[in-house]
Structures are given as C-alpha cells and as structure tokens.
C-alpha cells in the first residue's frame, strides 16, 4: 500500500493516535547542540502531526510531552522545558482554536508554576467547544499515577456509600481516569528507536497497536505519520478472538 493518505479509507484510519515523542536530546547531541535545542525543534513536528491528523480526519491525538519521571532530568533542562511549554501555549493556542481543535491537558498540574497552570486552564477554556480534533497533552503524567488517582476516587466513592462494588466494572473505572469519555488509542507511536511504553497510558493501551520507529522526534513529519498509519492498516485487530472469527 502507498503511504499516501489518499489510499487510507476512513474505516482503516485509527480514530485515536497516541505518540511518545522521544529522541529530542539525541537529535541535538548529534548536532552538537544543547538538549533544549532538540525540544525546540520538536515543536515543528508537533505542528505537522496535528495538521496531518486534521487533514486525514483523526478524531483524537494524545502526545506525551512530559512524564512524571522527567523531573529527574538536569534542572537547567527542566526549567527550559517549562519555559518552552509556556511559550508554546501562548503562541499556539489561538491557532488551535482557529482550526477547531480542542486542547485537553492531562496529568498532575500541582508541580507546575501558578502562571503555567493558569495558561493551561485558559487554553482549555478557549478551545472547550471545538470538535474537529481533540488534542490531549500529557504533562507531568504517568500511567501508574493515572491508575492510582482513579483508585483513590473509587475508594472515596465507596467510603461515602455512593458506589456499590458489585456494580463496578472496567468501563466505570475508565471513567475515573484522565481520558474518561475518550476511546482508547488505536495506535501508539514511539519515535527514537526505543521499544517500551515508559509509563504512558498503561490502562488505556491494553489493546492498542504499537509502532516503533528509529527517527528522532524532530525528524518525525507527515510522511512518517503516514508510514505508521499504513503499517497499522495492515494489521488484524482481534481483541481476543481468532483470525477466522474476525474474517467471518
């Protein structure tokens, strides 16, 4: 199959794509640049990926921007990332709004500055009613954190008598997670050559198709996205069934 999106039908297209944007530092190191230069270069890849998803009709895009473990990085890099996040919100949110994109930021915001938290809230409020694409940005996010927070809500509801455990199931648990009301990712892409999930959407990717590519995130463009989707369209998603059952 060609990697042109014209050959990908709406039925084949993943409705929800999640991406672990990895390789920024290594991209910069190859060019003898400071690590933050790679993150800045990666902003262009974010723009291209969002544009491609809108053009192709993808409904949900979730980007892993900053994990709960990334605080362990050098202080200078972390401070630079926070500043880049703030600048990107200021520069990009109005563009997202003009193109009908809704921004939703998931993760623990308590460690961010009050200024950054306010920018996040303002950006979400501005784009709340947009429906062309739901863009989830995972910031200070961890899959285990997500599950623990949902479990806390479950325990609290049970303690108050608002919940009967016999009536509780996976769907109700999902409704307590950060992506409540959002279908699980159909496709999860990781750039940079590593082949692991790194604590990203652990609950949600149980049956997600995984795609790993060697290119660093700043080199990821629309063509690379189409390659990933093309690979996805050639897989058979069985969800526990046999091939014969699916084909029938």
N, C-alpha and C positions, 0 to 999 in steps of 0.2 A: 504494500500500500504506500502511496505517496505521502510525504509528510505535509503536504498542503492541506490547510484546514478545510478546503472545499470538498475534500473526499471524506470528511468526518461528518456523519449524519448526527442529527440531534439525539437520536436513540443511542448512538455509540458514545456520545460525549459524556464525560464524567460531570455530574451536576455539582460536586463539591471536590475541589482540589486543595490539598494541604501541602505546604512546602517548608522544608528545613533548609534555610538559606545559609549554607556552610561554605567555608573556603575564603572568606574575605581577607583574613590575616595572611594566609599562604599566598594569595594573589598579590598582596602588597609586598611580601617578602621576596617573591620572585623578581620584583621590580625595584628592590632596594628602597622601598618606601616605608614610612611608619604604618603600623597596623590600621590606624584610623582611616588612612587613605583608601584601604580596601573597603571599609564600611561605607565611605562616601561614594565610592564608585558603584557599590551595590545598590544605591538608591535608583540609579538608572535602570537596573534590572527589575526592580520593584515596579517602576513605571511601565516598562514594556510588558511585564507579566500581567499587570492589571488591565492594560489596554487590550492584550490578546484575549484575556478571559471575557472582557466585554464584547469584543468583536465576534467571538465564537459562541457566545451565549451561555457560558458557565455561570451558574447561579450563585455559588459560594466559593470564596478564596480565603484560606486561612494561612497566614505567614508567621513563622516562628522567628520573632525579631530579637528577643532577649529572654534567655532562660533564667530560672531561679538560681542556677548554678553559675551563671556568668558574672555574678558579683565577685567571684573568686579571682577574676582577671586583674591585671595591674590597675591600680587606682586611676592612673592617667588615662588608660583606655576606657574604663568605665565612665569617667567624667566626660570624656569626649563623646561617648555613645549617648549619654543623657542629653548633651548639648545638641547632637545631631538629631536626636528624636524630637526635641523641642523645635528646632529649625524646620524639620520636615513637616511637622504638624502645621506650623504657621504657613509654610509655602504650599503644601499640597491639598489641604482640606477643602479650600474653596473650589479647586479643580475637581476633586472627587464629587463635590456637591453638584457642580455644573453638569457632570456626566451621569448623574442619577445613582451614585454609589453610596451605599450606607456604610459607615465606619463603626466597628464594634471592637473595643479593646478588652481582651480577656487576660486575667492574671491578677496577682496581688499588688495593688497600687500603693499600698501603705509605705513602701520604702522609697517611692519617688517623691521629689520635692513638691510642695504645695502648688508651685507655679505650673509644673508639668501635669499634675493631677487635674488642675483647672482646665488646662488646654485640652486634655483628653475628654473631659466632661463636655466642654464647649463644642468640640469637634463631633462628638456623638449626638449632641442635641441638634446641631445644624443639619446633620445628614439623616436623622432618625426616620424620616418618612420616605426616603429613597428606596427604590425597589429593583433597579437594573442589575446590581451586583451587591451582595453582602460581603464586605471585606473585614475579616477578623484579623486583628493584630495581636499575637500572643506576646505579652511583655511582662517580665518577671513572672513567667508562667512555668509550671511544672506539672506533668501528668499526675504524679503522686499527690501533689498539693491539691489538684482539682478533685481527686477522689476523696481525699481526707476532708476537704471542705464540704463536699456533698454528704459524706458520712456524718459530719457534725450537724448538718441541717436535719438529716434523718433522725439522729439521736434526740435532737431538740424537739422535733415534732412528736416523736414517740413519748418523750417525757411529759409533754404538755397534754397528751391524750388526743392529739389531732391526727394521729396515724395508727392504724391497726396493721401490724406486721404481716398478717396473713393476706392483706390486700396489696402488699408492696411487691413490685416486680422490677425487671430491668428497665422498662420504659419509664417508670416513675423515678428510678434512680437517675436515669439520664436527664430527666427534667430538673435535677438538682445540680447538674454540672455546669461548667462555664458555657457550653454550647447547647444549652437547653433550647428545644424547639428547632434546632438545626440538624438536618440529616447528617449521618456520619460521613466522613470523607470517602469518596470512591477511589481516589488516587492520592497517594502521598509521595512526593518527590523529595529526594535529598541530593543536593549538589556537593561537590568537594571530594568525592571518592570514598567517603566513609559509609559503611553499611550497618547502621544502627539507628534506633529511634530517638535515643538521647532524651528520654523522659518527656516526649511530646505526645499529647493526646492519647495517653495509654488506654483509657477507657474507650475512646471513640474509634481507634484504628483496628479493632479486633478482626474485622473482615475487609480492611482496606487493602487495595493492591499497592505494593511498594515498588518504587522505581528509583534506582540509584544511578547517578551519572558522575563522571570524573571531572567535568568542568567546574571551575570555581564559580561562586555565585556572581561576581561582577561580569563573568563571561556568559551568563545564562541570558538568553534572549528569546524572542518569539519562536524562532526556529527550534531551539532546544525544547521549548514547551511543547511544540507540535510533535517532536520526536517522542516525548514522554507519553503524550496522549495517543499517538499512533501505536506505541507499544501496549498501552492499556487496552485499546480496542481489539487487539489480537489475543487477549486472554479470555478464559472462560471463568466466570464468577459462579461458583457452585453453592456457597453458603451451607456446606454440609451435605448437599445432595450429590448424586453420581452424575457423570457426564451424560449418561443415557437419559436420565430424568430431565436434565436441562434441555437437551436436544429435542426431547419429545414435547 
